[in-house]
Amino acid sequence: MTRETSRGPASRYGGVWRGLLLTVLVLAPAVVASQFMLAVLPHPGYGALNDALAAVFGVLFGWISIGLWISLAGALSLLFRTRSRLQAPAATSREARVALVVPVFREDPHPVCARLESMYRSLEAAGRLAQFDFFLLSDSNDADAWVEEEVAWAGLRARLGGAARIFYRRRRINIKRKSGNIADFCRRWGLQYRYMVVLDADSLMTGEVLGRLVDLMEHNPSVGLIQTLPAAVHQNTLFGRVQQFASRLYGPLFAAGLNFWHMGEGHYWGHNAIIRVAPFVRYCALPRLPGNGAFGGEIMSHDFVEAALLRRAGWEVWLEPSLEGSYEETPPTLLDELKRDRRWAQGNIQHMRLIFTRGFVPLHRAVFVNGIMSYGSSLLWLTFLLLSTAEVVLHVLVPPSYFPATRVLFPVWPVWHPQWAAMLLWFTLAILFVPKFLSIGLALLGRRVRDFGGFARLLAGVVSESVLSSLLAPVRMLFHTVFVVSVLLGRKTQWGPQARGDATTRWREALRYHGPGTMLAIAWGALVYALSPNYFWWLLPVMGAWVLAIPLSVWLSRVGPGRAARAAGLFVTPEESHPPPLLRLYQEALAAPGLPRCTRARGFVAAVVDPGVNALHCALLPLPAASHEGTALSRQRLILTAIKDGPGALTPTERLQILSDRDSVAGLHWRVWALRAPRARYWLEAQLTRSDKPLPPPCAEVRR
């Protein structure tokens, strides 16, 4: 791959010394903490075990200290209002064409189209609509989802008018998931646009921010990508509200810190970002990694890799945290978050093969390591607990050696310094909680306390969030450890649709996922208590969290406690205190009626039975081409099966085969309407699954 040469941000903004300084700030405390841990351990005779404990603790201490230095840099940047290094444009630029792309995979299409409509109207109000084209890029491999996407898109076009440049495309073959979806768009239409804004299905961005991103790209020709900081919105479950509050309060602090340390070698999170299309197409094609295990095949966490490829080609990648008006939704329950983390863990650990790729800048190699440690640190934490338990077991069951192999004048007595251990614990907790205190201080200085419900409610929210985070951290650790081990063993995971909106964890589901951890905690805690009751109290925060995981996961997933907290003013965010116009536009679009239908059928059945949906689906299919005789016969057999036994007799693949052929879906439509009882009941009952009302007659146009 050819690499462009350009003056990079490392030389322009001191990226080299920043990286070296951060490395020293992380490594020095890690070494000191490791040596201090050796002094705390009471059994100098267990050399290998003590060295392993100290080494693991040192790595973990260095890992958590990264957050401290990022937050301190962010606090200084926000406190002194450090200007962005990106050149601010003097005037708006309205010449560049921009594609706003939304990849979807088996999503509920109505909220997705409501978000598109709200962004469309926001751009219209900002006077920037003429620059933007909208693309709904579907990878859905489900017949019902496919049809409902078409209906929702047609309803959106009907509400906005025929002149609205909002396009829908569904890929027939889902290759490389989201990255392949974006790549397919770039190959087909990308070069017609100078920039593209990549969004997720739950993303929202104001017209002002979208226009501002275009202006920044136009006035900074060396920039290939600008990432915004999305704020979490629309959470109703207690878990979702806590996460929403935490990300909104602490997120700007960490984003400003990342911007300070990374400068133009920053992050890309795969959505809510603007990308310069030409270099992205030229340099960011993702290869297939050799091998068939979890470390081979398609690159899953593609966003970090694409940012590294852009920077390797000489283009700058910026995280711009000062832009407000970018939003997203977060998982509503703990289990939904963990299911997402299972996919992210495999993608991030896969980056172990890319760390030493030729040409990557050091900071992006560090980003890969940081992503790996996001999940690998859980394995190290569990390893530390196992090693410390082994130390206790050896102390109880094996008599200490007072006279080691080396010659000494006096016996070596085991000495336990609980005050040193407590001091080390307090230092660790301080590192974890300093970012929270800094965020509260910045909210006070920036007079943003009212946005979070007032000082008392803000403080109560931070305390409550800290308690819940302390209870959830061991639960996440156990799951992440399982994820990492399964990836290292070569097990792959399937990437399914994301959970959106409100959800509830059932007791049976919580027992299934958290039950093994609860049993492990009871057995482990009983063993430790029988051997060393004093050490049991040190393990209690972890073991207790595993025991409480089942009821805690269920309770946090409920909407009732979340709404009660909202009514009490807890976990309030600025977007709730002062809703921006974009979110009001979204709520209005969400309540707008969809495309009128002649029947109540949905999905595949609607494409067959409903005349309007059938006509829409047929119009969006390509003209039928000459097919092989065997293919034609196979489709005819599927139609006969559907006529005889109803839609329930067709497999998901067979439904897709019918929907993919215009003649098949049109022919099946007419034959179903020509059916007489009793065979017609299969299709009539399929429409009445959600209602007991009688089936309405066909549309008047069809009757005529």
Secondary structure as UniProt FT lines:
FT   HELIX           9..12
FT   TURN            13..14
FT   HELIX           15..40
FT   TURN            44..45
FT   HELIX           47..79
FT   TURN            80..81
FT   STRAND          98..104
FT   HELIX           109..126
FT   HELIX           129..131
FT   STRAND          132..138
FT   HELIX           143..160
FT   TURN            162..163
FT   STRAND          166..170
FT   HELIX           177..188
FT   HELIX           190..192
FT   STRAND          195..198
FT   TURN            201..202
FT   STRAND          204..205
FT   HELIX           207..219
FT   TURN            221..222
FT   STRAND          223..228
FT   STRAND          231..232
FT   HELIX           238..262
FT   TURN            263..264
FT   STRAND          273..276
FT   HELIX           277..283
FT   TURN            294..295
FT   HELIX           302..312
FT   TURN            313..314
FT   STRAND          316..320
FT   TURN            321..322
FT   STRAND          326..328
FT   HELIX           334..349
FT   HELIX           350..353
FT   TURN            354..356
FT   TURN            358..359
FT   HELIX           362..397
FT   HELIX           418..445
FT   TURN            446..447
FT   HELIX           450..452
FT   HELIX           455..488
FT   TURN            489..490
FT   HELIX           507..531
FT   HELIX           533..547
FT   HELIX           549..556
FT   HELIX           559..567
FT   TURN            568..571
FT   HELIX           574..577
FT   HELIX           581..591
FT   HELIX           603..609
FT   HELIX           611..620
FT   HELIX           629..645
FT   HELIX           647..649
FT   HELIX           652..659
FT   HELIX           662..673
FT   TURN            677..679
FT   HELIX           680..687
FT   TURN            688..690
FT   HELIX           700..703
//
